[in-house]
Amino acid sequence: MLLVVGVLVVLTVAWVGIRGYLASRHLQAAAGLAQDVQAQVLDNDGAAALATAAQLGDEVHAARDLTGDPVWRLIEGIPVVGDDMSAVRQVSEILSAVADDAITPVAGIANSVSIDSFKPVDGAIDLAPLIEARPAVTRADATLDSQLSIAEGIDTTHAVGQVREAVGQVVDVLRRASGQVDVVARAVDLAPAMMGADGPRDYLVLFQNNAELRATGGIPGAVALLHVEGGKLSLVQQASSSDFPRADSPVLPLPAETRGLYGDITGQYIQDVNLTPQFPLSAQLASEMWRREFGTTVDGVLSMDPVALSYLMTATGPITLPTGDVLTSDNVVSLLLSEAYSRYDDPVQQDLFFAGTASGVFSAVASGALEPQALVAALARAGDERRIYLWSADPGEQARLAETSLAGELPASTPTRPGFGVYLNDGTGAKMDYYLGAEFGVGNSVCRQDRRSTYVVEVTLRNDAPADAASSLPPYVTGGGNFGVEAGLISTNVAVYAPSEGVFMQATVDGQPAAPQTAMDSGRSVVQLQTTLSPGQSTTIKMSFLGGESTTGAARLETTPIVNLPETQHVSVACESPLT
């Protein structure tokens, strides 16, 4: 009898061991195929993506079947080893569901809808493929979201290191994929209606000028009215900021916190609507100013800066302006934000040159004279860097936009990923911010017995203007000392926004204690101070914050998109002296 039992145990272990080995081989093969599918979709090779997705499905189905038989489930009940078995089975089931209901549908879209189909023809984008893709993308989005939740719930407390690491990798991959597909799902859901599929739309377009910084990028120096209907794009009216008189009082009621931090001027003058980093408020103020001046109630507001235009020009190629200037992705930023001020003394002419450039890029995009893949990459890059914003007057559409970078909301926060923001507003009253260099960083450390994290935000600003900027640059660029700042200097208002649970502790400037302004905005602590730098001079600001009781993770940092936007650096935080 004991011999029979022993044989059964050996056979069972052998059975499970062989099936586990085979399942791992199938999952390893699937991992490579998943990367191939992604590359093929990005390369616009839909047929290959669909074929690879089918192979991937076969691999994960095999792994699911190998880990789902009664013997395997029986072993899951054995202490210790059962946790590993259960985790492997759940991962196989999750990946099988993702292959069936996310990867295969997306590959199918890539096979049936070429990215070239979104290329404008005679100024119009065919919206039918977007509408047809909506069910499959929605299904993929829901699948990834639900399977991510299941993966995050897998208990690996007693699992061996390899299994625990593998589950962690699956969670990370699903988290990234879920975020990416969620963006696509929102775009597919919103784009047809916002592009006029259900009726005409009018959008106000703000062209932000980063040479004079505002929290979301730069002053809206040039504006335009974009009309869309049935996917057809028409730039029907352009204007300069000088066309908008300063209102006697804010055009819309301002939140008390906005008035306290940035003043009533935020709602009085179009160049100041984005002193606040909250683009939805800026958009509503700008749209009301347009309505008062030109009588049109717009359906939304789109904003972009010259750096975003340079990215778009990687798709359109060079553009020749009526002035004879040939714009390229390499020279458009310097031409708009620096050279134009030496060429034109009149601010109105400067704004018109800016508007003419934007119109030329828009015309090239609308005409279809572009590379669609390069355009998608350009828009994605500009969106990631917060150089493009979009607000919709429709509450439902705006709710869908709210969780994307396009919305221009304050940084999103979770307990494991608190969000900080660093926003810069020009204090020079001129166009010196073309020469502003910066470095941004954030870090944290657990230094307290209650395990609450200490976060440090670090900002270094530099004046990279020529040493003789006061005399070599035009007065319109330096300000000529007319606004209380000596010519050649750069004055900047720096505002740091903490997560809702963040508590400001202390600040230093170049290692010395500082006493910044502290306030609240939308439930967040805001710490603000001003710097003034001579050519060649730099300064480093450090601020520390106490995280909330439930805040444990590394922080993310969003910043004003300056001309040369650096990558955020990691800041090492020493518990003994966080700001040194």
C-alpha positions, 0 to 999 in steps of 0.5 A, a space after each residue: 500500500 505504501 509503495 502504491 502511495 509512494 508511486 502516486 506521489 512520485 507520478 504526481 510530482 513528475 506530472 506537475 513538474 513536467 507541465 510546469 516546465 512546459 508552461 514556463 516555456 510557453 510563457 517565455 515564448 509569449 513574452 517575445 511574441 508580445 514585443 513583436 506584436 507591439 513593434 509590428 503595430 508601431 511599424 504599421 504592419 497590421 498583417 504581421 501583427 495579427 499573425 503574431 497575435 495568433 501565435 501568442 494566443 496559442 502559447 498562452 492558451 497552452 500555458 493556461 491548459 497546462 496549469 489548469 488541470 485537476 492535479 495542478 489545482 489539487 497541488 495548490 492546496 498544499 502549504 508553501 508550494 501551493 502558493 507558487 502553483 496558484 500564482 503561475 496558474 493565475 498568471 497564465 489565465 490573465 495572459 490568456 484573457 489579455 491575448 484573447 480580448 486585448 492583444 488580438 482585437 488591437 492587432 485586428 484593428 492594425 490589420 484592417 485600419 492603416 495609419 495612413 487612413 488618418 492622413 487628411 485629404 483635402 483638409 479632412 480626416 476620415 472619421 469612419 475608421 475611428 468609429 469602427 475601431 471603438 468597440 474593439 478598443 473599448 473591449 481591450 481597455 476594459 480587459 486590461 483594466 480588469 486583468 490588471 486588478 486580478 494580477 495586483 491581487 495575486 498573493 505572493 507572500 509565500 512564493 519563491 523569489 522567481 515566481 514573485 519576480 515574475 508576477 511583479 513583471 506581469 503587473 508592471 507590463 499590464 500597468 503600462 499597457 493599461 495606461 497606453 490603451 486607456 489613452 487610445 480608448 479615450 481618443 477613439 471615444 472622443 475624437 469623432 465628436 470633437 472632430 465634428 462627426 455629430 455637427 460643426 465645432 469651433 475651437 480657440 487655439 492658443 499659441 503659447 510663447 515660451 520666451 515669456 513663461 507662464 505656468 502652462 508654457 508661455 503667454 498666448 501671444 497669437 490666437 486663432 479660431 479653428 472650425 471643424 466639421 465632419 473631420 474637415 479642418 479650417 483655420 477661419 480667423 487669427 488674432 494677436 493678444 493686442 486685439 484683446 483689451 485688458 478687462 476692468 475686472 475678471 471676465 469670469 469669477 476667479 477662485 479666491 485661491 487663484 486671486 490670492 496667488 496670481 491676482 485678478 489680472 489672471 482673468 483680465 488679460 489674455 496673456 495672463 490667463 495661464 498664470 495658473 497651472 490649471 489649464 481648464 480655468 485658463 481655457 475658460 477665461 480665454 474662451 470668454 475673452 474671445 466671445 466678448 471680443 469677437 462674438 463666437 462661443 467656442 466648443 473648446 480650447 487647444 493650446 500648443 507652443 513652438 517646440 510642439 510645432 517643431 515636433 509636428 514639422 518632423 512630419 510635415 517637412 520644411 515650410 516656406 513662409 510668405 516672408 521667404 523664410 524656410 522653416 524646419 523642425 531645427 530652426 523654427 524654435 529659435 526663429 520664433 522665440 529669438 530671431 523674430 525679435 531682432 527682425 521686428 520691433 513692433 509686437 503686432 508684427 511679431 505676433 503676426 509672424 508667429 501666427 503665420 508660422 503656426 498657420 503654415 504648419 496647420 495648412 501642411 497638416 490639414 493638406 495631408 502633406 505629411 508622414 502620418 506615423 511621424 505625426 502620431 509620434 510628434 503629438 505623443 511627444 508633445 503631449 508627454 512634455 505637456 506642450 499641448 493642452 485641450 479643453 472641451 466645453 462639453 462636461 462629459 468630454 472634459 471628464 474623459 479628458 481630465 485624467 490625461 496629460 492633455 487636460 493640463 490639470 494639477 499632477 495626479 497623485 496616488 498613495 504609491 505615486 504622489 505628484 508634485 508640480 513646479 511651475 514658472 511664471 516670468 517676472 521680467 516682463 519681457 522675452 528673456 526666458 528663451 535663455 532660461 536653463 533649468 534642472 528639476 529633481 525630486 526624491 524621498 526618504 523614510 526618516 520618521 518613526 511613523 513611516 511618513 516619507 520626507 520629499 524634497 523638490 529641487 529646482 536649479 535655474 540659470 541665466 544662459 543669456 550672453 554676458 552683454 545681453 543688456 546691450 546686445 539683445 533688443 529692448 523688447 527682449 530684455 524689457 529695457 528695465 521698464 518693469 522693475 528688472 534690470 536689462 539682461 536679468 531674468 526674474 522668475 516666479 517659482 511655485 511648487 505644488 505638493 500632493 493634497 496630503 503633502 505638508 510644507 516643511 522648509 526651503 533653502 536657496 543656495 543652501 541658505 534658509 528661505 521664507 517663501 510665500 505659502 498658500 493653498 490651491 485646490 486643496 494642495 500646499 503651494 510654496 512660491 518664491 522669486 529669483 532674479 539672475 544675471 547672465 551666467 548666474 544660477 541658483 538652486 532652490 530646495 523644498 521639503 515636504 512631509 508626505 501623508 500617512 498613506 503616501 509611501 511611493 516615489 514621487 513624480 514631478 510635472 513642470 512648466 515646459 520651458 524651451 529646453 526641457 530637461 529630464 527630471 533627476 532623482 534627488 538623494 534625501 539624507 534624513 539627517 539634513 534633507 536639504 543639503 
